[in-house]
Amino acid sequence: MSGPPRLWPDERLASLLNGRVDLLTVHRLGEQGPWPEVAHALVRPDGYLGHVARGTDLEGLRAYLARWLPAERG
C-alpha cells in the first residue's frame, strides 16, 4: 500500500487479510512513495504489479485477490 498511512489503518485492511495473513504483507510507503498518484498497489512475489489503483476503494483489489489468492477457509 502506498499513500498516507492515515488512509490505511489496520482495521481498513482486515477484511483483505482475513484468511490470507500468512500470504500477504502490507507495506505503507507514506506520503513520499514511489508513485505519488497511486493510492495502493499489489506487488506479486515475482515482482510484477498485480493491481494498481488510485483512491481508497478496495473493491478492485478485493476482486483480484478473490480470483488469484482466495482466502483460506477453516
Secondary structure, DSSP 8 states (H G I E B T S, - for coil): --B-GGG--HHHHHHHHTTTTTT------BTT-S-TT-SEEEE-TTS-EEEEESSS--HHHHHHHHHHS-----
